[in-house]
Amino acid sequence: MAGYQNLIVTDSSRIYKPGTSPNEKFHYRPIEVDVWYPATGPHSKSPMRYGEFLNLLEQRSNRFQDDTVYKNLSSDLVQYICANLNIRDTSAITNYKTASWLNAEPVIQQFPLIIYMSAYNGMSFENINLFENLSSHGYIVACITSVGTYPGNMSMKKTDLMEQVGDGAFALQLLKNKNNTDSSQIGAIGYSWGGLSAWILSQKQKDIKAVISWDGSEMHHYGETAEEDNDFDTIRRSFFSGGTKNPVEYAHLASGFKQDDPQADSVFNIFLFTGCPKQYVNFPNAKHEDFSCLPFLAADISQSKNGSAEQYSLFNQISLNFFNQYLKNDENSFSRQLTHIYATHLGDSLFPEIHSGRSNTFLIKGKIIEAGSNNGLAYVNIGIPNKNRGTVSNSDGGFEIKVDSLDLTDSLKVSMVGFKSRSYLISDLLKKPKPLNMALQEKETELQEVIVSQKKLKVRTLGNTTTSTFVSVGLPLKFLGSEIGVRINLGKKPVLIKNFTFNISDSRIDTGVFRLNIYRFKNGVPQENILQKNILIAVGKRKGKYIIPISDYKLLLKDEILISLEWIEGSVSGATNGILFLSAAFLNSPTWHRLTSQDKWKKANGLGVGFNVDVQQF
């Protein structure tokens, strides 16, 4: 049986809130440790419900700072989980009976201690089944929440990472002195960002003998964003340049599909930098999310089987055998299971590599001009249709785009609102002298007539009106032409669109220009851009609601549309890529997004970006 306790303690050796005095509430570092342990019998009548662990998110968010009062965080989290797991009844997840018993009587015996480091901004609810499995097999498990510097939000900065590592070290020293802890047998485990934290913890705490990483961030894939790469380089120089300080037994369980990431360009392989005994196990069919208990819970609730739940059960058994072998001297239990995994092709030991499949790279450089005037056209979309290679022309019409030998049979599409699109065979463009001039012909369109009525017409708001600062979707600003939008049903009768509204929950850019686009749907996919003129929106560091008046554009529309924001210009301080976080909510209407100009639209179900319009019906 697995007992559970929540330890609320303070680390008086670390300052938490800068500028405070020792007698103030948040001067010293607050820590909450979720502990699972072998128990003899229940202290309560029934096991804990999963919702009790989900509620800890809101409780701790308010207990760890006094700047903001958070409300509905836990309910938002429940909706998010249910949307992603296709669970319609939220009570099914909140009332799910765990195998954890609050304050159950502990077994009077010494057991090995395992420190679990949570994923990025994560906490115990992400892997409760793992903790229950380990504790019911004779381990004490201490889960360390991912809390950074005040007010507690985690980031990829070394300072925030080291706060979680410090919390793990404090919990280790606290628990190893307890009567039921075998202080000579201590291990660590971490998921995702927590895998990196667990490894660093093992190098700072000589008591730790074995570490297993669940798809941990210590195997860093470069190329996602420059800011993340720079942050990881800072961490790497601090902890991976001086050799191994504590030669622990180490294993890394990895998910598949990373080799196919079009943005990744290289991998930091921790196995080349550590001198400790190590095992790398790659699971080609596993997703990163499969290392969380959530897909397992969804399968249990629906009484169905799925590959993710089976993978999770396998990872649980591997981890138990790993610690049994290295902390309980159960000879070769982990090694035997690895042999079986390799023999049955459930996994392999192949290190990740980046297989771009590309050879020669070519640069196409030119200028987009208006036919007849030769004036440069700003913010024209240029790219290879349905591929993630595209860009947007600058304010003078100039552009650069890289292609390679695999693209020679493709065409480069050039398009802009109010102009006729053109396509050019890439092999032909490479034969022409540089720089290229590409002319676009203006469309001849009839203006829609808007009849002004003498009677007062009612204004309605359609779409997603959320201003949530907790639930959001990110728009990474790595490639010009990155775009995000949501479907809105305007109804069968024409309406005049008066305002477009969105809410920025966090902005990591200095300046940015975005284009508002409106598309018609065809066969369920966004197709033609309805607009005839650019509608440009300037965005900076300011957070909050943006209301954009657009009645002057006389947009009289009906039926379903996709309304989107497209990044076309901007800057970020330092060698980083910016990102814009837009408020979102759990809706039936999904978020649509694409990486760059002319790229293929992708749909993310369950989470709708907070775009809405004020309309007036005639």
TORMIDO-582938 format. One record per residue (C-alpha): y, x, z; residue in three letters. Coordinates in steps of 0.25 Angstrom, whole numbers, padded with zeros to 4 digits, always signed. Example, Ala and Ser with C-alpha at 12.3 -4.5 7.8 and 13.67 -1.06 7.14 Angstrom:
-0018+0049+0031ALA -0004+0055+0029SER 
***
This chain:
+0000+0000+0000MET +0014+0005-0003ALA +0025+0003+0008GLY +0040+0004+0004TYR +0052+0008+0012GLN +0067+0010+0008ASN +0073+0022+0015LEU +0088+0022+0016ILE +0093+0036+0021VAL +0105+0045+0019THR +0106+0059+0015ASP +0117+0065+0023SER +0116+0079+0016SER +0122+0073+0003ARG +0136+0066+0000ILE +0134+0053-0008TYR +0148+0048-0009LYS +0159+0058-0012PRO +0172+0057-0004GLY +0166+0050+0008THR +0165+0055+0023SER +0152+0056+0030PRO +0154+0043+0038ASN +0155+0035+0025GLU +0143+0027+0020LYS +0140+0034+0007PHE +0144+0048+0011HIS +0130+0053+0012TYR +0119+0050+0002ARG +0111+0037+0004PRO +0097+0037+0000ILE +0087+0026-0001GLU +0072+0030-0003VAL +0061+0020-0007ASP +0048+0024-0001VAL +0034+0019-0004TRP +0023+0024+0005TYR +0008+0021+0008PRO +0007+0009+0018ALA -0004+0002+0026THR +0001-0012+0025GLY +0012-0021+0022PRO +0024-0023+0032HIS +0029-0035+0024SER +0022-0047+0019LYS +0023-0044+0004SER +0026-0032-0005PRO +0040-0029-0010MET +0045-0036-0022ARG +0050-0028-0034TYR +0064-0035-0033GLY +0066-0028-0019GLU +0066-0014-0026PHE +0075-0019-0037LEU +0085-0024-0027ASN +0086-0010-0021LEU +0095-0007-0034LEU +0106-0016-0030GLU +0105-0013-0015GLN +0105+0002-0017ARG +0116+0002-0027SER +0125-0005-0017ASN +0120+0004-0005ARG +0123+0017-0012PHE +0137+0015-0015GLN +0149+0006-0011ASP +0158+0006-0024ASP +0151-0006-0031THR +0144-0018-0025VAL +0132-0020-0035TYR +0127-0034-0037LYS +0115-0039-0045ASN +0110-0025-0048LEU +0096-0029-0044SER +0096-0042-0052SER +0101-0035-0064ASP +0090-0025-0063LEU +0080-0036-0062VAL +0085-0042-0075GLN +0085-0028-0081TYR +0070-0026-0077ILE +0066-0039-0082CYS +0073-0039-0095ALA +0066-0025-0098ASN +0053-0030-0094LEU +0053-0043-0100ASN +0052-0050-0087ILE +0058-0064-0087ARG +0057-0068-0073ASP +0066-0058-0064THR +0059-0063-0052SER +0046-0057-0057ALA +0051-0043-0055ILE +0059-0045-0042THR +0047-0053-0036ASN +0037-0043-0041TYR +0028-0038-0029LYS +0027-0023-0028THR +0017-0016-0020ALA +0027-0010-0010SER +0027-0015+0004TRP +0041-0014+0012LEU +0039-0006+0025ASN +0024-0006+0025ALA +0017+0002+0035GLU +0015+0016+0030PRO +0001+0023+0031VAL +0002+0033+0042ILE -0002+0045+0034GLN +0005+0056+0026GLN +0007+0054+0011PHE +0013+0063+0000PRO +0028+0059-0004LEU +0033+0056-0018ILE +0048+0056-0021ILE +0051+0047-0033TYR +0064+0049-0040MET +0069+0036-0047SER +0074+0035-0062ALA +0089+0036-0066TYR +0096+0026-0057ASN +0082+0020-0053GLY +0075+0017-0040MET +0062+0012-0034SER +0060+0000-0042PHE +0057+0008-0055GLU +0043+0013-0050ASN +0038+0005-0038ILE +0024+0004-0043ASN +0024+0020-0043LEU +0028+0021-0029PHE +0018+0010-0024GLU +0007+0017-0032ASN +0010+0031-0026LEU +0012+0025-0011SER -0001+0017-0012SER -0008+0030-0015HIS -0003+0038-0004GLY +0011+0043-0007TYR +0025+0041-0001ILE +0035+0038-0012VAL +0050+0039-0010ALA +0058+0033-0022CYS +0072+0040-0024ILE +0082+0030-0031THR +0091+0037-0042SER +0104+0037-0035VAL +0115+0047-0040GLY +0128+0052-0034THR +0137+0041-0028TYR +0137+0029-0031PRO +0123+0032-0034GLY +0121+0030-0049ASN +0112+0040-0056MET +0116+0049-0068SER +0110+0060-0075MET +0120+0070-0068LYS +0114+0081-0060LYS +0122+0076-0047THR +0116+0062-0048ASP +0102+0067-0051LEU +0102+0076-0039MET +0106+0065-0029GLU +0093+0058-0033GLN +0086+0071-0031VAL +0093+0073-0017GLY +0088+0059-0013ASP +0074+0063-0017GLY +0075+0076-0009ALA +0081+0068+0003PHE +0069+0057+0003ALA +0059+0068+0002LEU +0064+0076+0014GLN +0065+0062+0022LEU +0051+0057+0018LEU +0043+0070+0019LYS +0046+0071+0034ASN +0040+0057+0036LYS +0027+0056+0044ASN +0019+0050+0032ASN +0024+0060+0021THR +0015+0072+0017ASP +0027+0082+0015SER +0018+0092+0008SER +0015+0082-0003GLN +0028+0078-0010ILE +0030+0073-0025GLY +0041+0067-0034ALA +0041+0058-0045ILE +0052+0052-0054GLY +0055+0043-0065TYR +0064+0046-0077SER +0077+0052-0071TRP +0069+0053-0058GLY +0059+0062-0064GLY +0070+0073-0065LEU +0074+0070-0051SER +0060+0071-0046ALA +0059+0085-0053TRP +0072+0090-0047ILE +0068+0085-0034LEU +0055+0093-0034SER +0063+0106-0037GLN +0072+0104-0025LYS +0061+0099-0015GLN +0050+0109-0014LYS +0041+0098-0006ASP +0038+0091-0019ILE +0025+0096-0026LYS +0024+0086-0038ALA +0033+0079-0047VAL +0030+0068-0058ILE +0040+0063-0067SER +0040+0050-0074TRP +0047+0052-0087ASP +0057+0060-0080GLY +0071+0065-0085SER +0067+0079-0083GLU +0061+0079-0097MET +0075+0076-0103HIS +0077+0072-0118HIS +0090+0077-0123TYR +0098+0070-0133GLY +0100+0056-0127GLU +0114+0059-0122THR +0122+0072-0120ALA +0126+0068-0106GLU +0112+0066-0102GLU +0108+0079-0108ASP +0120+0087-0101ASN +0116+0080-0088ASP +0102+0084-0089PHE +0105+0099-0094ASP +0113+0100-0080THR +0101+0095-0073ILE +0092+0104-0081ARG +0100+0117-0078ARG +0100+0114-0063SER +0085+0111-0062PHE +0077+0116-0074PHE +0083+0130-0076SER +0078+0138-0064GLY +0063+0135-0064GLY +0055+0127-0055THR +0058+0127-0041LYS +0047+0119-0036ASN +0034+0120-0045PRO +0029+0105-0042VAL +0018+0098-0050GLU +0026+0090-0061TYR +0022+0079-0071ALA +0030+0072-0080HIS +0026+0058-0086LEU +0034+0056-0099ALA +0036+0043-0108SER +0035+0043-0123GLY +0045+0040-0134PHE +0055+0051-0130LYS +0052+0059-0143GLN +0056+0048-0151ASP +0070+0047-0145ASP +0080+0049-0156PRO +0091+0054-0147GLN +0082+0065-0140ALA +0083+0079-0145ASP +0076+0088-0135SER +0069+0087-0122VAL +0070+0095-0109PHE +0056+0098-0105ASN +0055+0100-0090ILE +0041+0106-0092PHE +0046+0118-0099LEU +0055+0121-0087PHE +0047+0119-0075THR +0036+0129-0069GLY +0028+0119-0062CYS +0015+0112-0065PRO +0018+0100-0074LYS +0012+0089-0082GLN +0019+0082-0093TYR +0013+0068-0098VAL +0019+0061-0109ASN +0016+0046-0111PHE +0019+0043-0126PRO +0018+0028-0124ASN +0026+0027-0111ALA +0041+0023-0110LYS +0051+0028-0100HIS +0051+0014-0093GLU +0036+0015-0091ASP +0038+0024-0080PHE +0045+0013-0072SER +0037+0002-0065CYS +0044-0009-0072LEU +0035-0011-0084PRO +0023-0011-0074PHE +0030-0022-0066LEU +0033-0030-0078ALA +0018-0029-0083ALA +0013-0033-0069ASP +0023-0045-0068ILE +0018-0050-0082SER +0004-0047-0079GLN +0003-0039-0092SER +0000-0025-0096LYS +0009-0016-0104ASN +0009-0001-0108GLY +0021+0002-0099SER +0014-0004-0086ALA +0001+0004-0090GLU +0010+0017-0092GLN +0016+0015-0078TYR +0003+0013-0071SER -0002+0026-0078LEU +0011+0034-0073PHE +0008+0029-0059ASN -0006+0034-0059GLN -0002+0047-0065ILE +0009+0049-0054SER -0001+0046-0043LEU -0011+0056-0048ASN +0000+0066-0050PHE +0003+0065-0035PHE -0011+0064-0031ASN -0014+0077-0037GLN -0002+0085-0033TYR +0001+0079-0019LEU -0013+0074-0014LYS -0021+0085-0021ASN -0029+0075-0029ASP -0035+0085-0038GLU -0032+0082-0053ASN -0029+0067-0052SER -0016+0069-0060PHE -0023+0079-0070SER -0035+0070-0072ARG -0026+0059-0076GLN -0018+0067-0085LEU -0030+0071-0092THR -0034+0057-0094HIS -0020+0053-0099ILE -0021+0064-0110TYR -0035+0061-0114ALA -0032+0046-0116THR -0018+0049-0123HIS -0010+0041-0113LEU -0001+0053-0112GLY +0001+0067-0117ASP +0007+0080-0112SER +0016+0082-0125LEU +0030+0086-0121PHE +0042+0078-0127PRO +0048+0083-0139GLU +0059+0078-0148ILE +0053+0074-0162HIS +0065+0071-0170SER +0057+0073-0183GLY +0070+0078-0190ARG +0073+0090-0198SER +0086+0093-0206ASN +0099+0087-0201THR +0110+0084-0210PHE +0125+0080-0207LEU +0131+0069-0215ILE +0146+0070-0213LYS +0157+0061-0219GLY +0168+0050-0219LYS +0167+0035-0220ILE +0179+0030-0228ILE +0185+0017-0233GLU +0182+0015-0248ALA +0195+0015-0256GLY +0204+0021-0245SER +0196+0033-0240ASN +0200+0031-0226ASN +0190+0035-0215GLY +0182+0023-0209LEU +0181+0024-0194ALA +0168+0020-0186TYR +0159+0018-0198VAL +0144+0017-0194ASN +0136+0028-0201ILE +0121+0029-0199GLY +0106+0028-0204ILE +0102+0014-0203PRO +0092+0011-0191ASN +0092+0026-0187LYS +0099+0032-0175ASN +0108+0041-0184ARG +0122+0036-0186GLY +0136+0038-0182THR +0150+0031-0184VAL +0162+0037-0192SER +0174+0042-0184ASN +0188+0037-0184SER +0191+0045-0197ASP +0178+0040-0204GLY +0170+0053-0202GLY +0156+0054-0198PHE +0144+0064-0196GLU +0129+0060-0195ILE +0117+0068-0195LYS +0104+0065-0203VAL +0092+0073-0206ASP +0081+0074-0216SER +0073+0061-0211LEU +0086+0053-0215ASP +0087+0057-0229LEU +0081+0045-0235THR +0090+0036-0226ASP +0104+0030-0228SER +0117+0032-0221LEU +0123+0018-0218LYS +0138+0018-0217VAL +0144+0005-0211SER +0156-0001-0205MET +0162-0015-0201VAL +0170-0020-0213GLY +0164-0011-0223PHE +0152-0011-0232LYS +0141-0002-0227SER +0136+0009-0236ARG +0123+0017-0236SER +0121+0032-0241TYR +0108+0039-0243LEU +0108+0051-0233ILE +0101+0060-0244SER +0113+0057-0253ASP +0123+0059-0242LEU +0118+0073-0239LEU +0120+0077-0254LYS +0134+0074-0254LYS +0146+0083-0250PRO +0151+0082-0236LYS +0159+0075-0230PRO +0155+0062-0236LEU +0164+0051-0238ASN +0158+0037-0237MET +0166+0025-0241ALA +0165+0011-0236LEU +0170-0002-0243GLN +0177-0012-0234GLU +0170-0026-0234LYS +0177-0038-0240GLU +0176-0049-0229THR +0182-0062-0227GLU +0188-0064-0214LEU +0183-0076-0205GLN +0193-0087-0203GLU +0195-0090-0188VAL +0201-0104-0186ILE +0210-0105-0175VAL +0208-0118-0167SER +0219-0125-0159GLN +0209-0129-0148LYS +0205-0119-0137LYS +0191-0114-0140LEU +0182-0110-0130LYS +0178-0095-0128VAL +0164-0091-0124ARG +0158-0078-0120THR +0145-0074-0127LEU +0135-0062-0124GLY +0133-0054-0112ASN +0144-0054-0102THR +0139-0044-0092THR +0147-0034-0085THR +0136-0028-0077SER +0138-0013-0072THR +0123-0012-0069PHE +0116-0017-0081VAL +0121-0010-0094SER +0117-0004-0107VAL +0121+0010-0112GLY +0127+0013-0125LEU +0125+0028-0127PRO +0136+0034-0135LEU +0128+0045-0142LYS +0129+0041-0157PHE +0141+0034-0163LEU +0137+0020-0167GLY +0129+0017-0155SER +0129+0002-0153GLU +0126-0009-0143ILE +0126-0024-0144GLY +0121-0037-0140VAL +0118-0050-0147ARG +0127-0062-0145ILE +0124-0076-0150ASN +0138-0082-0154LEU +0132-0096-0158GLY +0130-0104-0170LYS +0145-0107-0172LYS +0156-0096-0175PRO +0163-0090-0164VAL +0175-0081-0163LEU +0173-0068-0155ILE +0185-0066-0146LYS +0181-0055-0137ASN +0169-0044-0135PHE +0166-0040-0121THR +0158-0029-0115PHE +0157-0022-0102ASN +0155-0007-0099ILE +0148-0003-0087SER +0149+0012-0088ASP +0156+0021-0099SER +0153+0035-0101ARG +0162+0038-0112ILE +0177+0042-0113ASP +0181+0034-0125THR +0173+0026-0135GLY +0175+0017-0147VAL +0166+0005-0149PHE +0164-0004-0161ARG +0161-0019-0158LEU +0151-0024-0169ASN +0145-0037-0171ILE +0132-0039-0179TYR +0125-0051-0185ARG +0110-0052-0182PHE +0099-0052-0193LYS +0085-0053-0191ASN +0088-0051-0176GLY +0095-0037-0178VAL +0110-0034-0179PRO +0114-0032-0193GLN +0128-0034-0199GLU +0140-0031-0192ASN +0149-0043-0193ILE +0163-0036-0190LEU +0172-0032-0201GLN +0181-0023-0192LYS +0179-0013-0182ASN +0181-0018-0167ILE +0183-0006-0159LEU +0182-0005-0144ILE +0187+0007-0136ALA +0179+0010-0123VAL +0181+0021-0113GLY +0177+0024-0099LYS +0182+0010-0094ARG +0170+0001-0089LYS +0171-0014-0088GLY +0173-0025-0097LYS +0178-0024-0112TYR +0184-0036-0118ILE +0187-0034-0133ILE +0195-0045-0140PRO +0190-0047-0155ILE +0196-0061-0159SER +0205-0054-0169ASP +0192-0050-0177TYR +0190-0065-0179LYS +0175-0064-0177LEU +0169-0078-0180LEU +0154-0077-0178LEU +0142-0084-0174LYS +0127-0082-0172ASP +0121-0070-0165GLU +0128-0057-0166ILE +0127-0043-0160LEU +0139-0038-0154ILE +0139-0023-0151SER +0147-0010-0147LEU +0146+0002-0156GLU +0151+0016-0152TRP +0159+0022-0162ILE +0168+0033-0155GLU +0170+0039-0142GLY +0170+0051-0133SER +0163+0056-0120VAL +0168+0067-0111SER +0158+0079-0111GLY +0146+0082-0120ALA +0140+0068-0117THR +0137+0055-0124ASN +0143+0043-0118GLY +0137+0030-0115ILE +0143+0016-0112LEU +0136+0006-0103PHE +0138-0008-0106LEU +0135-0020-0096SER +0123-0027-0100ALA +0114-0039-0095ALA +0100-0044-0096PHE +0100-0054-0107LEU +0092-0059-0118ASN +0101-0053-0128SER +0097-0038-0130PRO +0106-0026-0132THR +0106-0021-0146TRP +0109-0006-0148HIS +0109+0005-0158ARG +0111+0020-0157LEU +0120+0023-0168THR +0126+0018-0181SER +0117+0011-0191GLN +0105+0013-0181ASP +0095+0002-0178LYS +0098-0009-0168TRP +0089-0009-0156LYS +0088-0020-0146LYS +0087-0019-0130ALA +0081-0032-0124ASN +0085-0037-0111GLY +0098-0030-0109LEU +0111-0036-0116GLY +0123-0028-0117VAL +0135-0035-0111GLY +0143-0039-0124PHE +0149-0053-0125ASN +0160-0060-0134VAL +0170-0071-0131ASP +0169-0081-0143VAL +0177-0093-0147GLN +0170-0104-0155GLN +0177-0112-0166PHE 
***
